[in-house]
């Protein structure tokens, strides 16, 4: 009950703060009431209001330059399937132009994909500017709320006094998450590797959490052969950068989904060229490791989510069923990065609950099968894209919500998978091998 009360209070507080801010802004940006309100929310909540703008829009109105690297990009967004007999249809979607911008005298923040111009009260983020605010939002350690192109940004009483001469921005929201790191940080690193216009003496600006998580650090170092200096960005700290090279997200991935039931496939898109390149690089690296005597991995894998508070489900009941079919329970976070690549490369059948570990479907061998437990059915091809690229047949098994959701987002709710339904599906999958 207390979780629901806290959630309701948080929702009410977010709405009230943004509604009052918007109301005062309509009176004019320099009226005394607005200035008093700004002082109050900064003192009480550590928030400032900033107008949301796209990066290219900012450059055209203020300062900086940009060059388009790839125009008229086409991405893919595979359908999700709920039967072993179904084959996903791959939708082609339009992706924004991929560009490299040079922004001058701009602020960044550790573990955030946003840029900040505090002197002009601006937050720069392409997705935040163009997103459908009824379906999606940006809500992170940096951004408290966005509504009608106005953002409430967490800043504390004072900004940090970090000053950098230059850098290539690779910081991102949720960069500590395996999925976001693999799809967002590494894809942008590949863009840096392929672009020759950024001088080699410009350092990479990377979230420090990546250096503290062994699997992420391993993967980053395997790809990063630039020889550039790395400046590790402290979480939640602001940095003033005199010359910032900025690359937008390569893929179209909403950071937070408010109404997953109203999503359509066109809302999400992936550039398969970059994901295929990541797959090939890491599979090659894992095979070189295996040559030196790495252990053989199990063919039937049950992915455990023990220790993860969100999206809890009846894991032990389902594993007892899976054991009858020869499955071995695995906690991927206990393996090195390349061991995870090899684990999914060698597996024939993979079973488990939705979570970042399913990003490893990108490394599966063609013809393998996986079953992913989810709380509800949504048109969100998050892991379907990885399965599509690798040739893995991914089946979603939808559970029954238990009503004990502890998050603000319905896709992360707790659920229950009927045992008989799982056993029946597993029998069909195993007999098909």
N, C-alpha and C positions, 0 to 999 in steps of 0.2 A: 504493500500500500504506500509506504514512504517513497518508493521509487516513482510511482505514478504521481504523487503529490509534487515531488521535486521537478518532474518533467513538466507538469502543468504550470508550475510557478515559472519555470524557465521560459516556456512558450509565451506566457503572459508578459513577462518582463521584456523579452525581445520585441514583441509587438508594440508594447507601450513606448519603449525608448525610440524605436524607429518612427512610429506614428507622430509622436510629439516633435521629434527632430524635423520631420518632413513639414509639419504644420508651421513651425517657426521659420523654416527656410522659405516658405511661400511668402512670408512677410518681408523678405529681403535679406540679403546675405550679411548686412551690416547693422541690423536693428539691435537695440539694446537687449530686448528679450532673448533673442537668439544667442547673443554673446554671453548672457547670464546662464542660459541653458548649457552652452558649451563648457563653461567653467564648471558647472555642477556635475555633468556626466564625466568630465575628465577627472575631477576630484573624487567622485564616489565610485566610478566604475573603470577609470583608466581608459576612456573611449574618446575618440575624436571623429567628427563626421567629415567624409571626403566624397566628392563627386566621382562617379565611376566613368572611365573613358577607355577606349581601346588604345593600344600602343601606337598604332599608325595614326589614329586620330589625334593623339597627343603630339606626335612628331609634326604633323601638318599644322597644328595650331601654336605650338610652343617652340621646341628645339629638338635637334637630333636628325638622324638620317636613317634610311633603311634600303635594303636591296632584296628583291624577290629571288629566292633560290629555286623554287619550283612553283609553277603556275598550274591552274586547272587540275588540281590533284583529284584523283578518284580513290575513294576508300571502300572498304567492304564491311558489312555488318551482317553476319550469319544469323539466321533464325535459330531459336532454341527448340529442342525436340524433347518429347516426353515418352517416346516409344522406341524400342529397338528396331522397329520396322520403318521408322521415319528417317528421311534424309533431309538435312537442313538446306533451305534455299538461301543462297548468299545474295544479299541486297547490295547493290552498288550505290554508294552515297558520295556526295560532293564534300570535299575537305577544303578548308581555307588554304589560301596560298601560304607556302612555307617561306618565311623571310628572316633575314638577319638585320636587326636594328642596332644603331649606336646611339645611346641616350647619354646626355651629359648632365652632371650634377643631379643625380637621382638617388633615392633611398631604396634599399632592399631590406629584407628581414629574413633571418634564418628560418627554414622550413616554411617558406611561403613562395608562391609563384607570382605574387603581385609586386608591382613597382609603385613607389610612392613619391609624389611631389608635394611636400607639406606646405611649401610656400604658396602654392596655388590651390591647396586643399583638393588634391586629385589622387585617386587610386587607379592604377593602370592594369587592366586585365582583360584580354580579348573575350574569354568565355563569360566573365562576369558582365561585360557590356552587352553581349548579344543573346544571353541565355533567356529562356522563358522562365520568369520568376515564379510562376505558379507551379512549375514542375521541378525546378532545380534551384540550388543556391550555393554560395560559397560560405561555408561556416567552418572556421579553422582556428588555429592558435593565433592567427593574425587578424582575421576578419570575424567580427561578432555577428553582423547581419548586413544584408543588402536588400534594398527595396527601392524601386523607381529610380535606379541609377544613383542612389545614395548609399554609402557604406559607413557603418560604424566600425572603426578600426581600433584594436587593442594597442595602446601605446604606453600605458602607465603614466606616471606624473611627468617624466622626462624621457626623451629618446637617449639611446646610447651615443657615445661620442667616438664611434669607430669611423675612420676615414680611410678609404682605399683609392689609390690612384686610378686603377683600372681592373677589369675582370670580365670573364665570360660567365654569365648567369646560368647555373645548373641547379639552383635551389628549387624546391617544389613542395607543395602541400603534401603531407603524408609520405614524405620521402623515406621514412623509416619503415613503411609498409612494403613488403616484398613485391606485391602486385604493382603498386605505383612506381616503385623504384625500377622494376624491370621494364615497364611499358613507357614511362615518362622520362625518367632521368637518363637511362641508357640510350633511349632513342635519340634524345637531344645530344648526347655525347657523340653518337655516330655522325650527326650533322656537323659537329665541330671537327671531327676527324676528316670529313670529306670536303670541308670548306677551307680553301687556302687563303682567304682574304683576311683572316684574323691573324695578326702578327704572333709569332711563336713566343714572344716574351710576355704576352698577356696571360695572367694566371686564370685557372679555373676556380670558380666560387662554388663550393660544394657543401651541403649540409653535414655538420660534424657527426650527426647520428650514423651516417653511412660508415664512417671510419670506426665506429664503436660496435657495429654489428658485423660479426666476422664474415657471414655469407655475402652481405652486400659489399663489404670491402673487397672480398675476393673477386666477385664478379666485376666490380668497377676497375680493379687493377688489371684484370685479364683483357679488358677492352682498351683501357686508356694507355695508348702508346705515344701520346703527344709529346712527352717530356716536359710539359708545362708545369710550373709551380702550382700547387694546390693550396688555396686558402680555405680553411674549414670554418664554416659559418656556425656560430653558436646559436642554439635554439632560442627563438624569441628576441634575439638581439638585432637592433637596427644598424645598418652600415650606409654611410654616405659614399657613393662611388662617383668619381669625377668623369670616368669614361666607362660605360657599361655596354658590353655586347650582349644582346638579348635575343634568344630564339624562342618563339612560342611553342606550345605543346605540339608534338608531331601528330598525335592522334586526338580525336574528339571524344574525350572522356569526361562526363559530368562529375565534379568532385563530390557533390551530395545530391541525392535524389529525394524529393519531397513526396511525390505521388507516382510511385513506380507503376501503378495500374494504368496510368495514362501515357506511358512512354510509347514511342514508336521507334522502329529500327533506324530511321533516318537521324534520330537524335544522337546516335553513337556511331563513330566510324574509325577505322584503323587503317593505317598505311601499311599494307602487307609487305612492302619492300623492306622496310626497316625491321619488322618483326622476323622476317625470313633471314635477314642478315644476322640478327642476334641469335636465332636458333642455330644457324650453321656455324657461327663462331664458337659457341659454347659446346655444341656436340663434338666438334673437332677437338677442342681442348680436353673434354672429358674422355675421349677415346685415347688420347695420348697418355692421360693419367692411368687409364685402365690397363695400358700396355705394361705398366710397371707393377702389376700384381694386385690391382684393386679387387675386393671381394665381389663375388657374383651376387646380384640383387634378386629379391623374390619376384616371381612372375605375377602373383596376385597380391595387390597392396590395398590395405584398409588404412586410410589416412585418419589419424586421431586429432581431435581438437581439445584434448584434455588441457585444462589450464586457461582456456580462452573464455572470458565471461559472457560475451555476446553470442547470439545465435545458438544457444544450448539446445540439445535434443537428446533423444534416448540412444546415445552412442553405444553403451555397453550391451543393451538388448540386441542391437543390430550387429555388433561384432560377434556375439555368440552365434548368430545365424551365419555370418560370413565365415567363421572358423570351420563350420561344417563343410564348406566348399574349398578349404585350403588357403584362406587369406591370412596374411601376416599383418599385424598392426604396426604402423610406422608413424613416428612423429618427425616430420621432415625438418623441423627447426633444430633437431639434434644432429643433423648431417651437414657436412660442408656444402658449399654451393655446387661444386662439380659432382659431389656424391648424389645430390638431388637430381642433377641433370642425368646422371647415369641411372639412377633409380627409375626415373620415368621413361628413359630410353629402353630399358630392359623389360619393363612391366607389360603384361598382356592385358590385364584387367585392373582398373583402379576404382576404388569406391571410397566415398567420404563426403563430409559436409562442406558446403560452400565456404571458401576461405582463400586467403592469399596463396596457399600451397598449390591450389589448382592452376595457378599461373604456369606451373611446370608442365602442363599439358602441351605447351609450346615445344617441349623436347621429346614428346612421345614418338614412337615409331608408327608408321602408317599401318592401319588395320587394327590397332589396339582399341579397346573399349573402356569407357569410364562412366560411372554413375555418380552424379552429384546431387546431394540432398539440399533442398532449398525450402524456405518458409512459405513462399508463394510464387505463382507463375507470373513472370513479367517479361516484356520484350527487351531484355537487356543482355546483349551478347558479350558479356564481359569475358567469360572463359570459353565461349563458343568460338571466338576468333582464334584463340590459341589452338583449340582442337582442330579447327578448320585448316589452319596452316600446316599442322603436323600430320593430318590425316587420321586423327583419333575420332572415334565415334562416341560423342558425348551425349548422355541421356540424363535429363533432369527428373528427379523423383520429388514431387511436391508433397510437403508434409501438412499437418493440421496445426494451425497456430494455437498455442496453449494459453494465450492471454497474459503471459508474464513478460511482455516486452519491456526491456529496460533502456531502450534508446528512443531517440526522436524519429527514427526512420523505419518504416514498416518492413523494408527488406532485411533488416537486422533482427527481426523479432524471433523469440524462442518458438519451437515447434516440436511436433511428434510425428515420426514416420511409422505407419502401421506395419507391424511385423510381417503379416501375411502378404502384404503388397510387396515388401522388399524381398521376401523369400521367393515369391513367384517371379519377379523380375530377374533376380540373381540366377535362378534356375535356367531361364531362357538365355541369359547372357553367357553363362558358363557352357551351356550345351551348344552354343553357336561357335565356340572356339575349337 
